[in-house]
């Protein structure tokens, strides 16, 4: 791929990523498609999010308890687990699970429509593929913040189980530390990231689906590229957004 082709693809992606959210406020409104996508992204991803979050919370609590125990600071396990999950690990881990399940599904679905000439049929009938296919999927990324809230809660419960029943700490003290860290800065930091992650995953997945060419092999390459690019962008944007939030909130590093 040469520089000119790369620049053209980046331009197409930027146009898609701007037109898709703007289409939310313009007619026609494909409400049924949006509800279907919200069900697919939210309800369909709930089991894997709960499962991943539970074991992340338990593993994190187990590791931190072991390290703090050697320092005589095991009572602060709840505070460290809570901060780690709410501000960083929870949003990122759930977004990566979301990209693996939802991102690959979006790309394969739209890619199959492209290869089956269904997208061409939409254009022939004067229907915008971005408005019909991309906008409902981009507007449905509100499910990722909802999944993040559920996942964070499940992770904290997993941490509670390890802290109380394995490390034999006080359950009431664990939850008192969690309440202490539930302030505006921590919640805002943890809940801002899922909106950006969901937007990136949906735009990248839709673009790769619309760019699929070359039959089954091309669809496989597009799906793989969507998941890989989504994963990379989640990690990079997490660092950049974390740095920006720390600066805005006046926290020194």
Secondary structure, DSSP 8 states (H G I E B T S, - for coil): --HHHHHHHHHHHHHHHHHHHHGGGSSS--HHHHHHHHHHHTGGGHHHHHHHHHHHHHHHHHHHHHHHHHHT-GGGHHHHHHHHIIIIIHHHHHHHHHIIIIIHHHHHHHHHHHHTTHHHHHHHTT--HIIIIIHHHHHTTHHHHHHHHHHHHHHHHHHHHIIIIIS---HHHHHHHHHHH-SHHHHHHHHHHHHHHHHHHHHHHHHHHHT--SHHHHHHHHHHHHHHHHHHHHHHHHHHHHHHHHHHTT---
